[in-house]
Amino acid sequence: QSMEVPKSDPRIEYPREKRERASSGTSSGQFRELHETALTVIAAQDGEINPRNTPNTWKACGQAVLDHFRNAEESFSKLREALDWPFDRYPYVWNDAFQMLLPHLAQLKSFTRTAALRTTAGAALGRNAEAFEDIQLAIRLIHTGDSDLVISRLVQMAQTVLVLNAIRAAQQFHVWNDDQWRAIDSKLAALDFPSLAPNAMRAERIFGHRTIEPLLTMSPSRFV
């Protein structure tokens, strides 16, 4: 079972008006994200969206999302175990400079989105422990596979936005106690993107030099 949210099927007609009415009020952006995800997983399962299978409440959407990932629990457990390893390494090919492939970044962002959605869904259903476990996983993924590359830092920022949105949605359900909130706060406090910017700019400059250098030493006839 995939740990990722299935992509929206362009052939499926989503009830936008119902979605917009359901998302009115507080935390509308967070509800819209959860609602659209619920519609996507239901469409993938049933092949269509209709009045009978369209969820319009936090709990109904949360249940649909958690049901979708129920068979992926073993994969989530393995991911948590992997994050307990003392180090994470990616086989960077530094000599490729700007042509270096970094497929792990998209995967990390995707896993973070899934963990964030599961956090919101669990909180909506009052599942304190599960929601807390998922938000911890999402925060740990922000610190995984990072490097002093601008694209890596941008992905980290995108992951952080996903996490903060999930936390904001969970706040209204009051599922976490003071100790859990302090644990979340301490981990988020470790994120200091401004202090990482200088090294990211230096890495970008080095990669630029590496990419341009062969062009500077190339014979002019190669450009004719």
C-alpha positions in Angstrom: 0.0 0.0 0.0 1.4 3.4 -1.0 2.2 6.0 1.6 1.4 8.8 -0.8 -1.9 10.5 -1.5 -3.2 9.4 -5.0 -3.2 12.1 -7.6 -6.5 13.8 -8.6 -8.1 12.1 -11.5 -9.0 14.8 -14.1 -11.9 12.6 -15.3 -13.6 12.8 -11.9 -16.0 15.8 -11.4 -15.4 17.1 -7.9 -18.4 18.9 -6.3 -16.6 22.3 -5.9 -19.7 24.1 -4.6 -20.2 21.6 -1.8 -16.6 21.7 -0.9 -16.6 25.5 -0.7 -19.7 25.5 1.5 -18.2 22.9 3.8 -15.0 24.8 4.1 -16.5 28.1 5.1 -15.7 29.4 8.6 -12.6 28.9 10.8 -9.6 26.9 9.5 -11.2 26.8 6.0 -7.8 26.3 4.3 -7.0 23.3 6.4 -10.5 21.8 5.9 -10.3 22.3 2.2 -7.0 20.4 2.1 -8.4 17.5 4.1 -11.7 17.6 2.1 -9.9 17.5 -1.3 -7.7 14.6 -0.1 -10.8 12.7 1.1 -12.5 13.2 -2.2 -9.3 12.1 -4.0 -9.0 8.8 -2.1 -12.7 8.1 -2.4 -12.6 8.7 -6.2 -9.6 6.4 -6.4 -11.5 3.7 -4.5 -15.0 4.1 -5.9 -14.2 5.5 -9.4 -16.6 8.4 -8.9 -17.8 11.2 -6.6 -21.5 11.3 -5.9 -23.8 12.7 -3.1 -23.8 9.3 -1.3 -20.0 9.1 -0.9 -19.1 12.8 -0.5 -17.9 13.6 3.1 -18.8 17.1 4.3 -17.5 17.2 7.9 -14.1 17.1 9.6 -14.7 13.7 11.0 -16.0 12.1 7.8 -13.1 13.5 5.8 -10.6 12.4 8.5 -12.0 8.9 8.5 -11.8 8.6 4.8 -8.1 9.7 4.8 -7.1 7.4 7.7 -9.0 4.5 6.1 -7.0 5.0 2.9 -3.7 4.7 4.8 -4.7 1.9 7.1 -3.0 -0.8 5.0 0.2 1.3 4.9 0.9 1.1 8.7 3.7 -1.3 8.2 5.4 1.1 5.8 5.0 4.0 8.2 6.5 1.9 11.0 9.5 1.1 8.8 9.9 4.8 8.0 10.0 5.6 11.7 12.5 2.9 12.4 14.7 4.3 9.5 14.6 7.7 11.1 16.0 6.3 14.3 19.2 5.5 12.6 22.1 7.8 13.7 22.8 9.1 10.3 21.2 9.6 6.9 23.2 9.7 3.7 22.3 10.4 0.1 24.8 9.5 -2.7 25.3 13.0 -4.0 27.3 13.2 -7.3 28.8 16.6 -6.6 30.7 16.7 -9.9 27.4 16.8 -11.8 26.8 20.3 -10.2 23.4 21.7 -11.3 22.8 18.5 -13.3 22.8 16.3 -10.2 19.6 14.4 -9.6 17.9 14.7 -6.2 14.8 12.5 -6.4 14.8 12.0 -2.6 13.6 15.6 -2.0 10.2 15.1 -3.7 9.8 11.8 -1.8 10.5 13.5 1.5 8.0 16.3 0.8 5.4 13.7 -0.2 5.9 11.7 3.0 5.7 14.9 5.0 2.4 15.8 3.3 1.0 12.4 4.1 2.1 12.6 7.8 0.6 16.1 8.0 -2.7 15.0 6.6 -2.8 12.0 8.9 -2.2 14.4 11.8 -5.2 16.6 10.8 -7.4 13.5 10.3 -6.4 12.0 13.6 -7.0 15.2 15.5 -10.4 15.6 13.9 -11.3 12.2 15.1 -10.0 12.9 18.6 -7.1 10.4 18.3 -4.6 12.1 20.5 -1.7 9.5 20.4 -2.0 8.8 16.6 -2.1 12.5 15.7 0.9 13.3 17.9 2.9 10.4 16.5 2.2 11.6 13.0 3.2 15.2 13.6 6.4 14.0 15.2 7.1 12.0 12.1 6.4 15.0 9.9 8.7 17.2 11.9 11.5 14.6 11.8 11.2 14.4 8.0 12.0 18.1 7.8 15.4 17.4 9.3 16.0 14.3 7.1 18.1 14.4 3.9 18.9 18.1 4.1 22.0 19.7 2.7 23.4 23.1 2.0 21.7 23.3 -1.4 19.2 26.0 -2.1 16.7 23.5 -3.5 17.1 21.4 -0.4 16.4 24.4 1.9 13.4 25.3 -0.3 12.0 21.8 0.1 12.5 22.0 3.9 10.6 25.3 4.0 7.7 23.7 2.0 7.7 20.8 4.5 7.6 23.2 7.4 4.5 24.9 5.9 2.8 21.6 5.6 3.6 20.8 9.3 2.5 24.3 10.5 -0.8 24.0 8.6 -1.4 20.6 10.2 -0.6 22.0 13.7 -3.0 24.9 13.1 -5.8 22.6 12.1 -5.1 20.3 15.1 -5.2 23.2 17.6 -9.0 23.6 17.3 -9.6 20.0 18.4 -7.6 20.4 21.7 -6.2 16.8 21.5 -2.7 17.5 22.9 -1.6 18.2 26.4 0.9 20.7 27.6 3.8 18.3 27.5 3.1 17.3 23.9 2.8 21.0 22.9 6.2 21.7 24.5 7.7 18.8 22.7 6.4 20.1 19.4 7.6 23.6 20.2 11.1 22.6 21.0 11.5 20.7 17.8 10.2 23.5 15.7 12.4 26.0 17.5 15.4 24.0 16.2 14.5 25.2 12.7 16.5 28.4 11.9 16.4 29.0 8.1 18.0 32.4 8.1 21.2 31.0 9.7 21.3 28.4 6.9 21.1 30.8 4.0 24.8 31.8 3.8 26.0 28.3 3.3 23.3 27.6 0.8 24.4 30.7 -1.2 28.0 29.5 -1.1 27.0 26.0 -2.4 25.0 27.6 -5.1 28.0 29.7 -6.2 30.3 26.7 -6.2 27.8 24.8 -8.3 27.6 27.7 -10.7 31.3 27.9 -11.1 31.5 24.1 -11.7 28.8 24.4 -14.4 30.3 27.4 -16.1 33.9 26.4 -16.0 33.8 23.9 -18.9 32.2 26.5 -21.1 35.0 29.0 -20.3 37.7 26.5 -21.4 35.8 25.2 -24.4 37.1 26.1 -27.9 35.1 28.9 -29.5 34.5 26.7 -32.6 32.2 24.6 -30.5 29.8 27.4 -30.3 29.7 28.0 -34.1 
